[in-house]
Amino acid sequence: MRLNAQPLCFLLLPRPDHRPPLHRPALPLHAFALATLIGLSSLSGNAQAAIAMLAPAREAAASEPLQITLLYSGDEAKKTLTLSPPPTLRLLLTSNDLAPQPIELTREPGTPATLRLRPGEFRKVRFSAPWPDSARGVVRLDPVGFDASPALVTINRGANQIQIANAERAESQATSAGQVAAASASVRPDGEPLTPSGDELTTNRDTMARISYFEPMYVGVGSNGDTTARFQFSFKYRVLMPDDLRSKRFLDNLYFAYTQTSIWDLSANSKPFRDTSYQPQVFYDVADTGWRSTWFSRMGVAAGIGHESNGKSGTDSRSINIAFVRPTWEFGDLSANHLSLSPKFYYYLEKSDNRDIADYRGYVDLLVKYGSPNGWQLAATLRKGMKSWYGSVDAQLTYPLAKLLGSAWGGYAWVGYFNGYGEDILDYNQRQHTVVRIGYSIAR
């Protein structure tokens, strides 16, 4: 893309992470625009013009067009500038369910082909195009032909999509806490956030996706007599992607999940796997119920049925089927260090291969987390068996590698700790004394 035959440089900055409406700092439009200006283009003589692309709204109504705004500025110029905005812009739209598809946006009708800007004057030029019928959920927009960061936009196809989009625009333009609160309340009287809680291939809880991480994914090695490795991978799949991403209906929040955990004996000859647990589940899950309280920031709930077995036969066979309910409460500022409590209550539907497993595992797994999305986090799962002092502590400490080794790195440094009964289902009734492992985590 060129302006008066000179190259331009653009930057699209993402909107700030979502926070409860009353705590989002207001930013006037002109200040936000100036913050996103990064490119200077030589026009004539020593005159300079600046141009920026403004970040689109985080949430858009499907019935309204996709709209991108360029901001032209004569702030650096010493004299009146003459500019020629392009007739079209091109974007590449990507989602988890669709192959990338190009979109061509047309300059807003009535916009002059030539702009004249006096020193210090600003002019906005809008480009628009209809959203593709097949696009839904969260989509990524990548500019084509010029340098700009991608943007994530949530497409709302629900019945109140226009109201939500209008409230989103009003909130982004608010200059006071009262205006922000009023914009949010116009969508939901209970103050439910405009953007739903996370469901994505990341531990960040800001976007929706059909396939997502479920339990933590990691690999670690440690020794306590024998040297063992422990690794786990876990995904969930959303069966139906709803039009309204805030829907609490059963089918709109139905998931299938699969988790596999292995203990690898690196000290033994041929280095066999000591045991592997296979855990498919079907469940209903809402990360944010919308319930509000003065003593917790957010509450989620999950409920369903699950199976766990080790795939072995004879005396080494282990298998259970459970029904479970798991509420989750989060306390404090969700964008900073905060506490999360998540007890998983379950009932054994079948346990014939290990009838006394409740003596060692009990009927509740209590997950306690403390940390921040962009910093360290300690997560511990506590179990108390129904007999004697049987139980276990399974803890994991993680820290982003990007903060240790540089921004090019993904994932987390991982330290695992286990003490108690049943690190794997084969040895559910065998005591494992303290073992510490060090490794790498993809998701936590």
C-alpha positions as CSV (number, residue, x, y, z in Angstrom):
1,M,0.0,0.0,0.0
2,R,1.4,3.4,-0.9
3,L,0.7,7.0,-0.2
4,N,2.0,9.5,-2.8
5,A,4.4,6.8,-4.1
6,Q,6.1,6.5,-0.7
7,P,5.9,3.3,1.5
8,L,3.8,3.3,4.6
9,C,4.2,1.3,7.8
10,F,1.1,0.4,9.9
11,L,0.6,-1.1,13.4
12,L,-2.7,-2.5,14.8
13,L,-2.4,-2.7,18.6
14,P,-4.7,-5.2,20.4
15,R,-7.2,-4.0,22.8
16,P,-6.3,-4.4,26.5
17,D,-7.1,-7.7,28.2
18,H,-10.7,-7.9,29.4
19,R,-11.3,-6.8,33.0
20,P,-14.5,-6.1,34.9
21,P,-16.0,-2.9,33.4
22,L,-15.6,-0.7,36.4
23,H,-11.9,-1.3,36.5
24,R,-11.1,-0.6,32.8
25,P,-9.2,2.7,32.4
26,A,-10.9,5.1,30.1
27,L,-8.8,6.3,27.1
28,P,-10.0,9.2,24.9
29,L,-10.2,8.4,21.2
30,H,-7.5,10.9,20.2
31,A,-5.1,9.5,22.8
32,F,-5.6,5.9,21.7
33,A,-5.1,7.0,18.1
34,L,-1.8,8.7,18.9
35,A,-0.6,5.7,20.8
36,T,-1.1,3.5,17.7
37,L,0.7,5.9,15.2
38,I,4.0,4.3,14.2
39,G,4.6,5.0,10.5
40,L,5.8,8.2,8.8
41,S,5.5,8.6,5.1
42,S,7.4,11.3,3.2
43,L,4.9,13.4,1.1
44,S,6.8,16.3,-0.5
45,G,9.8,18.2,0.5
46,N,10.4,17.8,4.3
47,A,6.6,17.4,5.1
48,Q,5.7,14.2,6.9
49,A,2.3,12.5,7.4
50,A,1.4,9.8,9.9
51,I,-1.1,7.1,9.4
52,A,-2.4,4.4,11.7
53,M,-5.0,1.6,11.8
54,L,-7.3,1.7,14.7
55,A,-8.1,-1.5,16.5
56,P,-11.6,-2.9,15.7
57,A,-14.1,-3.6,18.4
58,R,-13.5,-6.9,20.3
59,E,-17.0,-8.0,19.6
60,A,-19.0,-7.4,16.4
61,A,-22.6,-8.1,15.3
62,A,-22.7,-10.6,12.4
63,S,-25.4,-8.6,10.7
64,E,-23.2,-5.4,10.7
65,P,-20.3,-5.1,8.3
66,L,-16.7,-5.6,9.3
67,Q,-15.2,-2.1,9.6
68,I,-11.6,-1.0,9.7
69,T,-10.6,2.6,10.3
70,L,-7.4,4.3,9.1
71,L,-6.4,7.6,10.9
72,Y,-4.5,10.1,8.8
73,S,-2.6,12.8,10.7
74,G,-0.9,16.0,9.7
75,D,0.6,16.4,13.1
76,E,4.2,16.2,11.9
77,A,3.7,18.4,8.9
78,K,4.9,22.0,8.5
79,K,2.4,22.8,5.8
80,T,-0.9,21.5,4.3
81,L,-0.6,17.9,3.0
82,T,-2.4,16.3,0.1
83,L,-3.2,12.6,0.6
84,S,-4.8,9.9,-1.5
85,P,-6.4,7.0,0.6
86,P,-6.6,3.7,-1.3
87,P,-9.9,2.5,-2.6
88,T,-9.7,-0.9,-0.9
89,L,-8.0,-2.8,1.9
90,R,-7.3,-6.5,2.0
91,L,-7.5,-8.7,5.1
92,L,-7.1,-12.5,5.7
93,L,-9.7,-14.0,8.0
94,T,-8.8,-17.1,9.9
95,S,-10.8,-19.2,12.4
96,N,-10.4,-22.6,13.9
97,D,-13.1,-24.2,11.8
98,L,-12.3,-22.6,8.4
99,A,-9.4,-22.3,6.0
100,P,-8.0,-18.7,5.7
101,Q,-10.1,-16.6,3.4
102,P,-9.4,-13.1,1.9
103,I,-11.7,-10.2,2.5
104,E,-11.6,-7.0,0.5
105,L,-12.9,-3.9,2.3
106,T,-14.1,-0.9,0.3
107,R,-13.6,2.7,1.2
108,E,-16.6,4.3,2.7
109,P,-18.9,6.0,0.1
110,G,-18.6,9.8,0.1
111,T,-15.0,9.8,1.2
112,P,-13.0,12.1,-1.0
113,A,-10.3,10.5,-3.2
114,T,-7.9,13.3,-2.1
115,L,-7.6,14.6,1.5
116,R,-6.0,17.9,2.5
117,L,-4.7,18.1,6.0
118,R,-3.5,21.2,7.7
119,P,-0.7,20.8,10.4
120,G,-2.1,19.1,13.5
121,E,-5.3,18.0,11.7
122,F,-6.7,14.4,11.8
123,R,-8.9,12.6,9.4
124,K,-10.5,9.1,9.7
125,V,-11.2,7.0,6.6
126,R,-13.3,3.8,7.1
127,F,-13.3,0.7,5.0
128,S,-16.0,-2.0,5.3
129,A,-17.1,-5.4,4.0
130,P,-19.8,-8.0,5.0
131,W,-18.8,-10.8,7.4
132,P,-18.6,-14.2,5.6
133,D,-21.7,-16.3,6.4
134,S,-19.5,-19.2,7.5
135,A,-17.4,-17.1,10.1
136,R,-18.4,-17.5,13.7
137,G,-16.9,-17.5,17.1
138,V,-13.5,-15.8,17.4
139,V,-11.7,-14.9,14.1
140,R,-8.3,-13.6,13.4
141,L,-7.8,-10.7,11.0
142,D,-4.4,-10.3,9.3
143,P,-3.8,-7.3,7.1
144,V,-2.5,-8.2,3.6
145,G,0.1,-6.0,1.8
146,F,1.1,-3.8,4.8
147,D,2.7,-4.3,8.1
148,A,0.2,-4.6,10.9
149,S,-0.4,-6.8,13.9
150,P,-3.3,-9.2,13.7
151,A,-6.5,-8.6,15.6
152,L,-9.0,-11.0,17.2
153,V,-12.7,-10.3,16.9
154,T,-15.6,-12.2,18.5
155,I,-18.5,-12.5,16.0
156,N,-21.9,-12.5,17.8
157,R,-24.8,-14.2,16.0
158,G,-27.2,-14.1,18.9
159,A,-30.6,-12.4,19.0
160,N,-29.2,-9.4,20.9
161,Q,-26.1,-9.0,18.7
162,I,-26.8,-5.4,17.7
163,Q,-27.3,-4.4,21.4
164,I,-24.1,-6.0,22.4
165,A,-22.1,-4.5,19.6
166,N,-23.5,-1.0,20.4
167,A,-22.6,-1.5,24.1
168,E,-19.1,-2.6,23.1
169,R,-18.6,0.6,21.1
170,A,-20.0,2.8,23.8
171,E,-17.7,1.2,26.4
172,S,-14.6,1.6,24.2
173,Q,-15.4,5.4,23.8
174,A,-16.3,6.0,27.4
175,T,-14.3,8.6,29.3
176,S,-15.6,7.8,32.9
177,A,-16.2,4.8,35.1
178,G,-20.0,5.7,35.1
179,Q,-20.1,5.6,31.3
180,V,-18.3,2.2,31.2
181,A,-20.7,0.7,33.8
182,A,-23.8,2.1,31.9
183,A,-22.6,0.5,28.7
184,S,-22.1,-2.9,30.3
185,A,-25.4,-2.8,32.1
186,S,-27.2,-2.1,28.8
187,V,-26.3,-5.6,27.8
188,R,-26.8,-7.6,31.0
189,P,-28.3,-6.1,34.2
190,D,-26.1,-8.5,36.3
191,G,-23.0,-6.9,34.8
192,E,-21.8,-10.0,32.9
193,P,-18.7,-9.2,30.8
194,L,-19.2,-8.5,27.1
195,T,-16.5,-11.0,26.2
196,P,-17.1,-14.6,27.4
197,S,-14.6,-16.5,29.4
198,G,-11.9,-18.6,27.8
199,D,-12.1,-21.7,25.8
200,E,-9.1,-21.8,23.5
201,L,-5.8,-23.5,22.8
202,T,-4.1,-21.3,25.4
203,T,-4.2,-20.8,29.1
204,N,-5.3,-17.3,28.6
205,R,-9.1,-17.0,29.1
206,D,-10.0,-14.3,26.7
207,T,-11.3,-16.2,23.4
208,M,-13.5,-19.1,22.2
209,A,-12.4,-22.1,20.1
210,R,-13.8,-25.5,19.3
211,I,-10.7,-27.5,20.2
212,S,-8.9,-26.4,23.4
213,Y,-6.6,-27.4,26.1
214,F,-8.2,-29.2,29.0
215,E,-6.0,-30.4,31.8
216,P,-2.3,-29.3,32.1
217,M,0.1,-30.6,29.4
218,Y,3.7,-31.2,30.5
219,V,6.7,-33.6,30.6
220,G,9.1,-33.8,33.6
221,V,11.9,-36.1,34.8
222,G,12.9,-36.8,38.4
223,S,14.3,-39.4,40.8
224,N,13.5,-41.0,44.1
225,G,15.4,-44.3,44.0
226,D,14.2,-44.9,40.4
227,T,14.4,-42.2,37.7
228,T,11.0,-41.7,36.1
229,A,9.4,-39.3,33.7
230,R,5.8,-38.2,33.9
231,F,3.9,-36.7,31.0
232,Q,0.4,-35.7,30.2
233,F,-1.6,-34.4,27.3
234,S,-5.2,-33.3,27.4
235,F,-7.7,-31.7,25.0
236,K,-11.4,-31.0,24.9
237,Y,-13.7,-30.5,21.9
238,R,-16.8,-28.3,21.8
239,V,-19.5,-30.3,20.1
240,L,-21.7,-27.3,19.1
241,M,-20.5,-23.8,18.5
242,P,-23.5,-21.6,19.4
243,D,-24.6,-18.4,17.7
244,D,-24.7,-16.6,21.1
245,L,-21.3,-17.2,22.8
246,R,-22.9,-16.4,26.2
247,S,-25.4,-19.2,25.9
248,K,-25.8,-21.4,29.0
249,R,-27.8,-24.0,27.2
250,F,-26.8,-27.7,27.6
251,L,-26.0,-28.5,24.0
252,D,-24.2,-25.1,23.5
253,N,-21.7,-26.0,26.3
254,L,-21.3,-29.8,25.7
255,Y,-17.7,-31.1,25.5
256,F,-15.9,-34.3,24.9
257,A,-12.4,-34.5,26.5
258,Y,-9.5,-36.9,26.5
259,T,-6.6,-36.9,28.9
260,Q,-3.7,-39.4,28.9
261,T,-1.1,-39.5,31.8
262,S,1.9,-41.8,31.7
263,I,4.7,-42.8,34.2
264,W,7.8,-43.8,32.3
265,D,10.4,-45.9,34.2
266,L,13.8,-44.7,32.8
267,S,15.8,-46.8,35.3
268,A,14.5,-50.2,34.2
269,N,15.9,-52.2,31.3
270,S,14.3,-51.2,28.0
271,K,12.8,-48.3,29.8
272,P,9.1,-49.4,29.8
273,F,6.1,-47.4,30.7
274,R,5.1,-48.3,34.3
275,D,1.5,-47.3,33.8
276,T,-0.7,-45.1,31.6
277,S,-4.2,-43.8,32.5
278,Y,-6.7,-43.1,29.7
279,Q,-9.4,-40.7,30.7
280,P,-12.3,-39.8,28.2
281,Q,-15.1,-37.6,29.5
282,V,-18.3,-36.1,28.3
283,F,-19.5,-33.0,30.3
284,Y,-21.3,-29.7,30.4
285,D,-19.0,-26.7,31.2
286,V,-19.5,-23.0,31.6
287,A,-16.4,-21.1,32.6
288,D,-18.4,-18.1,33.8
289,T,-21.9,-18.6,35.1
290,G,-22.5,-14.9,35.4
291,W,-23.2,-15.2,39.1
292,R,-21.6,-12.3,41.0
293,S,-20.7,-11.9,44.6
294,T,-18.7,-9.5,46.8
295,W,-16.4,-12.4,47.8
296,F,-15.5,-14.0,44.5
297,S,-14.7,-12.5,41.1
298,R,-16.1,-15.3,38.9
299,M,-17.7,-18.7,39.2
300,G,-17.8,-21.5,36.7
301,V,-19.3,-25.0,36.8
302,A,-18.8,-28.3,35.0
303,A,-20.7,-31.6,35.4
304,G,-20.6,-34.9,33.5
305,I,-19.4,-38.5,33.4
306,G,-15.9,-39.8,33.0
307,H,-13.9,-43.1,32.6
308,E,-10.4,-43.9,33.7
309,S,-8.5,-47.1,33.0
310,N,-5.0,-48.3,32.3
311,G,-5.8,-50.7,29.4
312,K,-4.2,-53.7,31.2
313,S,-5.7,-57.2,31.9
314,G,-5.6,-59.6,34.7
315,T,-4.4,-58.5,38.2
316,D,-3.0,-55.3,36.7
317,S,-6.4,-54.1,35.3
318,R,-7.7,-50.9,36.8
319,S,-10.9,-49.1,35.8
320,I,-13.5,-46.7,37.2
321,N,-16.5,-44.8,35.9
322,I,-17.6,-41.7,37.7
323,A,-20.3,-39.0,37.6
324,F,-18.9,-35.6,38.8
325,V,-19.8,-32.0,39.5
326,R,-17.0,-29.3,39.6
327,P,-17.7,-25.7,40.6
328,T,-14.8,-23.2,40.3
329,W,-14.5,-20.0,42.2
330,E,-11.9,-17.3,41.4
331,F,-11.0,-14.6,43.9
332,G,-9.2,-11.3,43.2
333,D,-8.1,-9.5,40.0
334,L,-8.1,-12.1,37.3
335,S,-5.4,-10.3,35.3
336,A,-3.0,-10.4,38.3
337,N,-2.2,-12.7,41.1
338,H,-5.4,-14.4,42.2
339,L,-6.7,-17.5,44.0
340,S,-8.8,-20.2,42.4
341,L,-10.6,-23.0,44.3
342,S,-12.1,-25.9,42.3
343,P,-13.4,-29.0,44.2
344,K,-14.4,-31.9,42.0
345,F,-17.1,-34.0,43.7
346,Y,-17.6,-37.5,42.2
347,Y,-19.5,-40.7,42.6
348,Y,-18.2,-44.1,41.5
349,L,-20.6,-45.6,39.0
350,E,-18.4,-48.7,38.6
351,K,-15.1,-49.7,40.3
352,S,-15.1,-53.5,40.1
353,D,-11.4,-53.8,39.3
354,N,-10.5,-51.8,42.4
355,R,-13.3,-51.9,44.8
356,D,-11.5,-50.2,47.6
357,I,-10.2,-47.2,45.6
358,A,-12.3,-44.7,47.6
359,D,-10.3,-45.7,50.7
360,Y,-7.2,-44.1,49.1
361,R,-8.7,-41.5,46.7
362,G,-11.9,-40.5,48.4
363,Y,-14.7,-38.7,46.7
364,V,-13.3,-35.2,46.2
365,D,-10.3,-33.7,44.3
366,L,-9.6,-30.2,45.6
367,L,-7.7,-28.1,43.1
368,V,-6.1,-24.9,44.5
369,K,-4.3,-22.4,42.2
370,Y,-2.6,-19.2,43.0
371,G,-0.7,-17.0,40.5
372,S,-1.2,-14.8,37.5
373,P,-1.9,-15.4,33.8
374,N,1.4,-13.9,32.8
375,G,3.6,-14.9,35.7
376,W,4.2,-17.8,38.0
377,Q,1.5,-20.1,39.2
378,L,1.2,-22.8,41.8
379,A,-1.5,-25.5,41.3
380,A,-2.0,-28.3,43.8
381,T,-4.6,-31.2,43.7
382,L,-5.4,-32.5,47.2
383,R,-7.0,-35.9,47.9
384,K,-8.2,-37.4,51.2
385,G,-9.1,-41.1,51.2
386,M,-11.9,-42.5,53.3
387,K,-9.6,-44.7,55.3
388,S,-7.0,-43.7,57.8
389,W,-4.7,-40.8,56.5
390,Y,-4.6,-42.1,53.0
391,G,-4.5,-39.4,50.3
392,S,-2.1,-37.4,48.2
393,V,-0.6,-34.1,47.2
394,D,0.1,-33.4,43.6
395,A,1.5,-29.9,43.0
396,Q,2.9,-28.1,39.9
397,L,4.8,-24.8,39.8
398,T,5.1,-23.1,36.4
399,Y,6.7,-19.9,35.0
400,P,6.5,-18.5,31.5
401,L,9.7,-19.3,29.5
402,A,9.3,-16.0,27.6
403,K,10.2,-14.2,30.8
404,L,13.2,-16.4,31.4
405,L,14.6,-16.9,27.9
406,G,13.0,-14.2,25.7
407,S,9.7,-13.5,23.9
408,A,10.4,-16.1,21.1
409,W,9.9,-18.9,23.6
410,G,6.5,-20.5,24.4
411,G,5.3,-22.7,27.2
412,Y,6.4,-22.8,30.8
413,A,9.2,-24.0,33.0
414,W,7.6,-26.8,35.1
415,V,8.4,-28.3,38.5
416,G,6.2,-31.1,39.8
417,Y,5.9,-32.6,43.3
418,F,4.0,-35.7,44.3
419,N,3.6,-37.4,47.7
420,G,1.0,-40.0,48.7
421,Y,-1.1,-42.8,47.2
422,G,-2.0,-43.4,43.6
423,E,0.2,-41.3,41.4
424,D,-1.0,-43.7,38.7
425,I,-4.2,-45.8,38.8
426,L,-2.2,-49.0,38.8
427,D,-0.7,-48.2,42.1
428,Y,-3.7,-46.5,43.6
429,N,-3.1,-48.4,46.9
430,Q,0.7,-48.0,47.0
431,R,2.5,-45.2,48.8
432,Q,4.8,-43.0,46.7
433,H,7.2,-41.0,48.9
434,T,8.2,-37.5,47.8
435,V,9.3,-37.3,44.1
436,V,10.2,-34.0,42.5
437,R,10.4,-33.6,38.7
438,I,11.6,-30.8,36.5
439,G,10.4,-30.3,32.9
440,Y,8.4,-28.3,30.4
441,S,4.7,-27.5,30.2
442,I,2.7,-26.5,27.1
443,A,-0.4,-25.5,29.0
444,R,-1.1,-25.2,32.7
